[in-house]
């Protein structure tokens, strides 16, 4: 894929007849461990990656926002900054921008319109948070161009609110928070209840390998919202505010008294929180065998207890784990129902992973996968000229 910065600038000039003033970027993310724990008040361990969304912009003197999506056949969307911005059914990608603008207006921020071109090198719909990176880069651009005093954490909250209330996906805040506040060469242990972040250094010879299964999904239309509802019901049965506060001991005490589906959902979340904390210890100790064990247990729990994996995803995890043979690990990542597998591997094993995926995955599943070797990245920022 061509350079998204150059592409966004070129299409901006072609579309609007003048040059962009600035280019902003917001990274995608991959979650190393801690899945479906964020909206349960738990712990997650994501890292921002060196793939993301780029926004070439120029401020306008009126209240009009004009957007061109370079990666969607240069589709255009246009709307006025106001308190009630209509959802666009024909161009759903624009709703992430519209939602951020409307949330900012609801918070009584005043700002002018913009001309914008979106371009990226982040695969869409595969669980790497292309939507969150678009929300964050939009919020950052609006804040910087209009001198709005909005810190990174608040930009993340605004993006989450836009996705929850405007787009209609009841996501947690992890994706927006890591996109806004990631640190180079680190993962972040995020406590999703109080939104504190603790940097966790990753070994310099460790590669973050992302394997796009080719099975794309849309969280808004999947069982994601159902899983969130099931977790809320399970918390009520356990008489806790969120599953973050439950224990496996308490769960086992009431196991025979309630719906086995709710029991399995709760067991995943409770055990996944502990695995995430254990993973921080393993990474700090450089114990990649333990990290691999924890990633395998996480995947099995997502497959069996949370039921968000698919056979093709399970197969990818299996073949990559066989290559690593305990030196690192692999698991599904993201909301589930398709998307990506993440592997942590020493850099010299990446070519082996790529080879086994290319040789075996399509032959056994009929799907073609893409392999990305990524580096932990800093969060959203303005691109230097």
C-alpha positions in Angstrom: 0.0 0.0 0.0 1.3 3.5 -0.9 2.5 6.0 1.7 -0.8 7.2 3.4 0.7 10.6 4.3 1.6 11.4 0.7 -1.6 9.9 -0.5 -3.7 12.0 1.9 -1.9 15.2 0.8 -2.2 14.4 -2.9 -5.9 13.6 -2.7 -6.5 16.6 -0.5 -5.1 18.9 -3.2 -7.0 17.2 -5.9 -10.3 17.3 -4.0 -10.2 20.8 -2.6 -7.9 22.7 -4.9 -5.5 23.7 -2.1 -2.9 22.1 0.1 -3.6 20.6 3.5 -2.3 22.5 6.5 -1.5 19.5 8.7 -1.5 15.7 8.7 -2.5 13.9 12.0 -2.1 10.2 12.7 -3.6 7.8 15.2 -2.4 4.2 15.4 -4.3 1.0 15.4 -3.8 -1.4 18.2 -3.5 -5.0 19.0 -4.4 -6.5 22.3 -1.8 -8.9 23.6 -4.1 -10.3 26.3 -7.2 -9.3 28.2 -10.1 -9.8 25.9 -13.7 -8.7 26.7 -12.5 -7.5 30.1 -12.5 -3.8 29.4 -16.3 -3.3 29.6 -16.3 -5.4 32.7 -14.0 -3.0 34.5 -11.0 -5.2 34.2 -7.5 -5.2 32.8 -6.2 -5.2 29.3 -2.7 -5.2 27.8 -2.7 -3.6 24.4 0.1 -2.0 22.3 -0.3 0.7 19.7 1.2 -0.4 16.4 2.9 1.3 13.5 -0.1 1.0 11.2 -2.9 3.5 11.5 -5.2 6.3 10.2 -3.9 9.6 8.8 -6.0 12.7 8.4 -4.9 15.6 6.1 -6.8 18.7 7.2 -7.3 22.4 6.6 -9.5 24.6 8.8 -12.5 26.4 7.3 -14.0 29.7 8.3 -17.6 28.3 8.2 -19.3 25.4 10.0 -19.0 22.9 7.1 -17.1 19.7 7.4 -16.2 18.0 4.1 -14.5 14.6 4.2 -13.0 12.4 1.5 -12.2 8.7 2.3 -9.2 7.8 0.2 -9.6 4.1 1.0 -13.3 3.9 0.1 -13.0 4.9 -3.6 -12.6 8.6 -2.6 -16.2 8.7 -1.4 -17.2 12.2 -0.1 -19.4 13.1 2.9 -20.4 16.6 3.9 -22.3 18.0 6.9 -22.7 21.1 9.1 -21.3 21.3 12.6 -24.4 21.4 14.8 -26.0 19.8 17.9 -27.9 17.2 15.9 -25.9 15.6 13.1 -27.8 13.0 11.1 -26.4 9.5 10.8 -25.3 8.6 7.2 -26.6 5.2 6.2 -25.1 5.4 2.7 -21.5 6.1 3.9 -21.2 4.4 7.4 -17.5 5.2 7.6 -18.4 8.9 8.0 -20.4 8.2 11.2 -17.3 7.8 13.3 -16.4 11.4 12.3 -19.9 12.7 12.7 -20.2 11.1 16.1 -17.0 12.7 17.4 -18.2 16.1 16.2 -21.6 15.7 17.8 -20.1 14.6 21.2 -17.8 17.6 21.2 -20.8 19.9 20.5 -22.7 18.2 23.4 -19.8 19.1 25.6 -20.2 22.8 24.6 -17.0 23.0 22.7 -17.0 25.6 19.8 -15.1 25.0 16.7 -15.1 25.7 13.0 -15.5 23.3 10.0 -12.7 21.5 8.2 -11.8 19.9 4.9 -10.4 16.4 5.6 -9.0 13.5 3.7 -8.7 10.1 5.5 -6.1 7.6 4.4 -4.6 4.7 6.2 -2.5 1.5 6.1 -4.6 -0.3 8.7 -6.7 -3.2 7.5 -10.4 -2.5 8.1 -12.8 -4.8 9.9 -10.1 -7.2 11.2 -9.9 -6.3 14.9 -7.1 -3.7 14.8 -9.3 -0.8 15.8 -9.5 1.1 12.6 -12.7 2.7 13.9 -11.1 3.9 17.2 -8.1 5.3 15.3 -10.4 7.3 13.1 -12.3 8.6 16.1 -9.1 9.6 17.9 -7.4 11.2 14.9 -10.6 13.3 14.3 -10.7 14.4 17.9 -7.1 15.3 18.0 -7.3 17.3 14.8 -10.4 19.2 16.0 -8.7 20.0 19.3 -5.4 21.1 17.9 -6.8 23.3 15.1 -9.2 25.0 17.4 -6.9 25.3 20.4 -9.3 23.2 22.5 -7.7 22.0 25.8 -8.6 18.4 25.5 -6.0 15.9 26.9 -5.4 12.4 25.4 -7.6 10.6 27.9 -10.5 12.9 27.2 -10.1 12.4 23.4 -10.3 8.7 24.1 -13.5 9.1 26.1 -15.0 11.2 23.3 -14.2 8.5 20.8 -15.8 5.8 22.9 -18.9 7.9 23.5 -19.2 8.5 19.8 -19.0 4.8 19.1 -21.4 3.8 21.9 -24.1 6.4 21.4 -23.8 7.5 17.7 -22.5 4.5 15.8 -24.2 1.9 18.1 -21.4 -0.4 19.2 -21.3 -0.8 22.9 -17.5 -1.0 23.1 -15.2 -0.4 26.1 -12.5 2.3 26.1 -9.4 0.2 25.5 -9.2 0.8 21.8 -9.5 4.6 21.9 -7.2 4.9 25.0 -4.3 3.0 23.5 -4.6 4.8 20.2 -4.5 8.2 22.0 -1.9 7.3 24.6 0.3 4.5 23.4 4.1 4.5 24.1 6.8 3.4 21.7 8.4 0.0 22.6 5.8 -0.6 25.3 2.5 -2.3 25.9 0.2 -0.6 28.4 -1.5 -2.3 31.3 -4.8 -0.4 31.4 -7.1 -0.6 34.4 -10.4 -0.1 32.7 -12.2 1.0 35.9 -10.0 3.9 36.8 -8.3 4.3 33.4 -4.8 4.3 34.8 -2.1 3.0 32.4 1.2 1.4 33.4 3.9 1.1 30.6 5.2 -2.5 30.2 8.4 -2.7 28.2 8.6 -5.3 25.5 11.9 -7.1 24.8 13.8 -5.4 21.9 14.1 -8.6 19.9 10.4 -9.4 20.2 8.1 -8.9 17.2 4.4 -8.4 17.3 3.0 -10.5 14.5 -0.6 -9.9 13.3 -2.2 -12.4 11.1 -5.4 -11.3 9.3 -7.5 -14.4 8.9 -9.4 -12.9 6.0 -12.7 -13.4 7.9 -14.0 -9.9 8.4 -16.7 -9.0 10.9 -18.6 -6.0 12.0 -19.0 -5.7 15.8 -22.1 -3.6 15.6 -23.9 -6.5 13.7 -22.2 -9.3 15.6 -22.9 -10.9 19.0 -20.6 -8.4 20.7 -23.4 -6.5 22.3 -25.0 -9.8 23.3 -21.8 -10.8 25.2 -21.8 -7.5 27.0 -25.4 -8.0 28.1 -24.6 -11.5 29.3 -21.7 -10.2 31.4 -24.0 -7.6 33.0 -26.5 -10.3 33.8 -23.8 -12.5 35.3 -22.6 -9.7 37.5 -26.1 -9.3 38.8 -26.3 -13.0 39.7 -23.0 -12.7 41.5 -24.2 -9.5 43.3 -21.2 -7.4 42.1 -21.2 -4.2 40.2 -18.9 -5.6 37.5 -17.3 -8.9 36.9 -14.0 -7.3 37.8 -15.1 -7.7 41.4 -16.0 -11.4 41.2 -13.8 -14.3 42.1 -13.6 -17.8 40.8 -14.3 -19.1 44.3 -17.6 -17.2 44.4 -18.5 -18.3 40.9 -18.0 -22.0 41.8 -20.2 -21.6 44.9 -23.2 -20.6 42.7 -22.4 -22.6 39.6 -25.2 -25.1 39.9 -27.8 -22.4 40.5 -27.8 -20.5 37.3 -27.6 -20.5 33.5 -24.5 -22.4 32.3 -24.0 -19.8 29.5 -23.7 -17.0 32.0 -21.4 -19.2 34.1 -19.0 -19.7 31.2 -19.1 -16.0 30.3 -18.2 -15.0 33.9 -15.5 -17.7 34.1 -13.8 -16.3 31.1 -13.8 -12.7 32.3 -12.6 -13.5 35.8 -9.8 -15.8 34.7 -8.8 -13.5 31.9 -8.2 -10.6 34.3 -5.8 -12.8 36.3 -4.1 -13.9 33.1 -3.5 -10.3 32.1 -1.8 -9.4 35.4 0.3 -12.6 35.2 1.3 -11.7 31.6 2.7 -8.4 32.9 4.9 -10.3 35.3 6.0 -12.7 32.5 7.0 -9.9 30.1 8.9 -8.0 32.8 10.8 -11.2 33.6 11.4 -12.0 29.9 9.7 -15.4 30.4 8.3 -16.0 27.0 7.4 -19.6 27.8 5.0 -18.4 30.5 3.7 -15.7 28.2 3.0 -18.3 25.6 1.1 -20.5 28.1 -1.0 -17.6 29.2 -1.9 -16.6 25.6 -2.9 -20.2 24.8 -5.1 -20.3 27.9 -6.7 -17.0 26.9 -7.5 -18.3 23.4 -9.0 -21.5 24.8 -11.2 -19.6 27.1 -12.4 -17.2 24.3 -13.1 -20.3 22.2 -14.9 -22.4 24.8 -16.3 -20.1 27.5 -16.9 -16.9 25.6 -17.6 -18.6 22.3 -16.2 -15.8 20.0 -13.7 -17.7 18.0 -14.1 -19.5 14.7 -12.6 -22.8 13.4 -10.3 -21.0 10.9 -9.0 -18.7 13.7 -8.4 -21.8 16.0 -6.4 -23.4 13.1 -4.3 -20.3 12.7 -3.5 -20.3 16.4 -2.6 -23.9 16.3 -0.2 -23.8 13.4 1.6 -20.6 14.7 1.9 -22.1 18.2 3.4 -25.2 16.7 6.1 -23.1 15.0 6.9 -21.2 18.2 7.0 -24.4 20.2 6.7 -22.6 23.5 9.0 -19.7 22.7 6.3 -17.0 22.5 2.6 -17.5 22.0 -0.5 -16.9 19.8 -4.1 -16.2 20.4 -7.1 -14.6 18.7 -7.3 -10.9 19.4 -10.1 -8.3 19.1 -13.9 -8.8 19.7 -14.0 -12.1 17.8 -16.2 -13.6 15.1 -13.3 -13.3 12.6 -10.5 -10.8 12.5 -6.9 -11.4 13.6 -4.5 -13.6 15.5 -1.7 -12.0 17.4 1.6 -13.8 18.0 4.6 -12.7 20.1 7.8 -14.2 18.7 11.4 -13.5 18.5 12.2 -11.5 15.3 14.1 -14.5 13.8 10.9 -16.6 13.9 8.7 -14.3 11.8 9.8 -15.8 8.5 8.8 -19.2 9.8 5.4 -18.0 10.8 4.9 -16.3 7.5 5.8 -19.5 5.6 3.6 -21.8 7.6 0.6 -19.5 7.2 1.1 -19.1 3.5 1.6 -22.8 2.9 -1.0 -24.4 5.2 -3.8 -21.9 6.0 -5.3 -21.5 2.5 -4.9 -25.2 1.8 -6.8 -26.2 4.9 -9.5 -23.4 5.2 -9.8 -21.9 1.8 -9.1 -18.5 3.2 -6.1 -16.3 2.4 -4.3 -14.7 5.3 -2.1 -11.6 5.5 0.8 -11.4 7.9 2.0 -8.1 9.4 5.2 -7.7 11.4 4.6 -4.7 13.6 6.4 -2.5 16.1 4.9 -1.0 19.3 4.1 2.6 18.5 3.5 5.9 20.2 -0.1 7.3 20.4 -1.8 9.9 18.2 0.2 12.9 17.1 0.7 15.5 14.5 2.9 14.4 11.6 6.0 16.6 11.3 6.3 18.5 8.0 
